[in-house]
Amino acid sequence: MNRQEIESRINDFLEEDFEVSPESLLAEAPLKETLDLDSLDYIDLVVAIEQHFGFKVKPEDFQTMHTLGDFYDYVEGRLELVS
């Protein structure tokens, strides 16, 4: 799966599951504010990642993610480790 496919898949479930407008899904957008995440939403996000990409996520992994670009990088990096 290439970077564009990863971003597209992430954006699809963020739009659908988190009701985020497509216009706000930019790599430089702040992750927490863009997704309007609270502690329960982080759990939902972890579950969504595991369902869509098939790898386990540790909640502490989110501590290094500040933008959507960081989130895309994280998923891309984890998929490279799995394959």
C-alpha positions in Angstrom: 0.0 0.0 0.0 1.5 3.3 -1.0 1.3 6.7 0.8 -1.6 8.0 -1.2 -3.7 4.8 -0.5 -2.9 5.1 3.2 -3.9 8.7 3.4 -7.1 8.0 1.4 -8.1 5.1 3.6 -7.4 7.1 6.7 -9.3 10.1 5.4 -12.3 7.9 4.5 -12.8 6.5 8.0 -12.1 9.9 9.6 -14.8 11.5 7.5 -17.2 8.6 8.1 -16.5 7.6 11.7 -15.4 10.9 13.2 -17.6 13.2 10.9 -14.6 15.3 9.9 -15.0 17.5 6.8 -12.7 16.5 3.9 -11.5 20.1 3.6 -10.0 20.0 7.1 -8.0 16.8 6.5 -4.6 18.4 5.6 -1.2 17.0 6.6 -0.3 20.1 8.5 -3.6 20.2 10.5 -3.4 19.6 14.2 -4.6 16.1 14.9 -6.4 16.6 18.2 -8.2 19.8 17.3 -9.1 18.7 13.7 -10.6 15.4 15.0 -12.0 17.1 18.1 -10.6 14.1 20.1 -11.3 13.4 23.8 -10.0 10.4 25.7 -12.9 8.2 24.5 -12.3 9.3 20.9 -8.7 8.2 21.1 -10.0 4.7 21.9 -12.3 4.8 18.9 -9.4 5.9 16.7 -7.2 3.0 18.0 -10.0 0.6 17.2 -10.5 2.1 13.7 -6.8 1.8 12.9 -6.7 -1.8 14.1 -9.7 -2.7 12.0 -8.6 -0.9 8.8 -4.9 -1.7 8.9 -4.6 -4.9 11.0 -1.9 -3.9 13.5 -2.1 -3.1 17.2 -1.7 0.5 18.5 -0.5 1.6 21.9 -2.2 4.7 23.3 1.2 6.2 24.1 2.1 6.2 20.4 -0.2 9.2 20.0 2.1 11.3 22.2 4.4 11.9 19.3 1.6 12.7 16.8 0.8 16.4 16.6 -0.5 16.7 13.0 -2.4 14.6 10.6 0.9 14.2 8.7 2.4 12.7 11.8 -0.5 10.3 12.0 -0.1 9.3 8.3 3.6 8.8 8.9 2.9 6.6 11.9 0.5 4.3 10.0 2.8 4.2 7.0 5.8 3.2 9.2 3.8 0.5 11.1 2.6 -1.0 7.8 6.2 -1.2 6.6 7.1 -3.1 9.7 4.2 -5.5 9.3 4.9 -6.3 5.6 
